[in-house]
């Protein structure tokens, strides 16, 4: 027979007051631990007893041998999410979490090459092909746990674009912006924000120019675009702080900057939230 129980969680309770939580709300309330931003664009790292099956909104999440799992909330994630934990023997718990809803600003970007706003018919096939490569690179569910050591900024510089903003390119509304834009002169060194394995290195994609994708494990990946030079190579193991690329203005860009994106599979996350909630345990290499 299947049994169900429902838990309404307050994240702070499980993060900071596990003992009080145990006393107030019963012994199993913190069998599920979550760390991260319960917000649109947030990345969450969870822990359950090994062997537990975790499902997020009908999607089964990989749980590794020590009970760790990770998931992300997209730009338009709903106000409430449901996680189901199950012991595989018919006992299930429903965990309901509130998700902070954000407001996104509009950002007008003028001066990008017009062909990147209204692409001519002859490049549509190229655009499709490149999108498929990117999709494939982000699909892997590797057993790496590199996201667990946290993240550093891949370089320092003024922030010129943020996650989620509605973009208007040369007056034409485009898709929202998902990266963190950090302005720097062409040729500036880009360092690995976290360890991982290089999944894709491409010299020149139509929209994103020089493009690099790094797998940090369990669906979490970083994407770096508009690069003038891609240094890391597919299959290469990289560590935090390794030189992986150089800043450029290739693809749909008005000037040199790094556009850094973080995904959980196809779900786009906010690198700024990830940096704030998962600062690297390694010292700030860029301040030396
Ligand atoms: Zn950007």
Boltz pocket constraint, residues with backbone or C-beta under 6 A from the ligand:
constraints:
  - pocket:
      binder: B
      contacts: [[A, 161], [A, 177], [A, 179], [A, 180], [A, 181], [A, 258], [A, 259]]
      max_distance: 6.0
